[in-house]
Amino acid sequence: MTSINACKVINLPKISERKGAITPIYAGEHVPFEIQRVYYLYDVPGGESRGGHAHKELQQLIVSVMGAFDVILDDGTERRRVHLDRAYYGLYIPQMIWRELENFSSGGICLVLASAPYDEHDYIRDYLEFVQMIKCTRV
């Protein structure tokens, strides 16, 4: 069973210069998995949310590269809200954690680094099914 305590904010490197800043991210050094897919969410209308699912195997690192948003984490027992608003913080989410993204600021961009290519069979999109699966693993 995965607990939300396994989710953690990772301080990513920030290299600042007079001309701006850069944050390099390396798998195995900053991310505890091999990066197999990268995608980003943007133009999320006010009041809308994203996510609303868990993954059986997939791990992710979520970064707010512009603006801000909240990530609600749920392990079937406990819920936690994490506010992301810096491009040099990443939220690590292991498998079997329900996640919802909400409260996107205007112009907010969410970058996601994933441990595997897209696989619809890895998704759990029904919260009650997720809770039932968690209960089965605790027995």
Secondary structure, 3 states (H helix, E strand, C coil): CCCHHHCEEEECCCEEECCEEECCCCECCCECCCCCEEEEECCCCCCCCEEEEEECCCCEEEEEEECCEEEEEECCCCEEEEEECCCCEEEEECCCCEEEEECCCCCCEEEEEECCCCCHHHEECCHHHHHHHHHHHHC
